[in-house]
């Protein structure tokens, strides 16, 4: 029977989301894939597509290896102006299926981008819809992370993971 998570598990989840934001904002970006299981799914898609059940995503990675490739692309091949990001993640809600150990969680997010010679601007706002599991080492990891952004428009400056 699906049930709300207890206070201890809620705290662990919030620490996972905080670590997620820290790695994307301050690095090392190479640690981002470590927050996922080996076989995972990471997608960034507009709300309209999600609400209509359409599978099209602007970013899709189907394994931790693909996440590592994304990091390598950001560092080595994608040409972009240097920037800082700040992820704000809030309202983490979760349920646990005790039979499988799978945690279904949602959270709101806001990503602010700062380029060196510009004022800060909102890069993306939306929600995460996630499946989280406990790894063999006891840590929580994302098995699936769906980043649903609310706008139908997406800036062409989405370089880093959301």
Long-range contacts (C-beta under 8 A, 24 or more apart in sequence): 1-98, 2-95, 2-96, 2-97, 2-104, 3-95, 3-96, 3-98, 4-94, 4-95, 4-96, 5-94, 5-95, 5-96, 5-103, 9-94, 9-96, 9-103, 10-92, 10-94, 12-140, 13-92, 13-94, 13-103, 13-105, 13-132, 13-140, 14-92, 16-132, 16-140, 16-141, 16-142, 17-89, 17-92, 17-107, 17-128, 18-89, 20-87, 20-89, 20-142, 21-87, 21-88, 21-89, 24-85, 24-87, 24-160, 24-161, 25-84, 25-85, 25-86, 25-87, 29-71, 29-74, 29-75, 29-160, 30-68, 30-71, 32-67, 32-71, 32-161, 33-64, 33-67, 33-68, 33-71, 34-64, 35-141, 35-142, 36-64, 36-67, 36-141, 36-142, 36-143, 36-145, 37-64, 37-133, 37-135, 37-141, 37-142, 37-143, 38-63, 38-64, 39-63, 39-64, 39-143, 40-64, 40-67, 40-141, 40-142, 40-143, 40-144, 40-145, 41-143, 41-144, 41-145, 41-146, 42-66, 42-67, 42-142, 42-144, 42-145, 42-147, 42-161, 43-145, 43-146, 43-147, 44-147, 44-149, 44-158, 44-161, 44-162, 45-146, 45-147, 45-148, 45-149, 46-148, 46-149, 46-151, 46-152, 46-154, 47-126, 47-148, 47-149, 47-150, 47-151, 47-152, 48-152, 50-146, 50-148, 58-154, 58-158, 59-158, 59-161, 59-162, 67-161, 70-161, 74-159, 74-160, 78-159, 80-157, 80-159, 81-115, 81-116, 82-115, 82-116, 83-113, 83-114, 83-115, 83-116, 83-157, 83-159, 84-113, 84-114, 85-111, 85-112, 85-113, 85-114, 85-123, 85-160, 86-111, 86-112, 86-114, 86-120, 87-111, 88-112, 89-128, 94-132, 101-133, 101-134, 102-131, 102-132, 102-133, 102-143, 103-131, 103-132, 103-133, 103-140, 104-130, 104-131, 105-130, 105-131, 105-132, 106-130, 109-147, 109-162, 111-162, 113-157, 123-155, 123-157, 123-158, 124-149, 124-151, 124-154, 124-155, 124-158, 124-162, 125-149, 125-150, 125-151, 126-150, 126-162
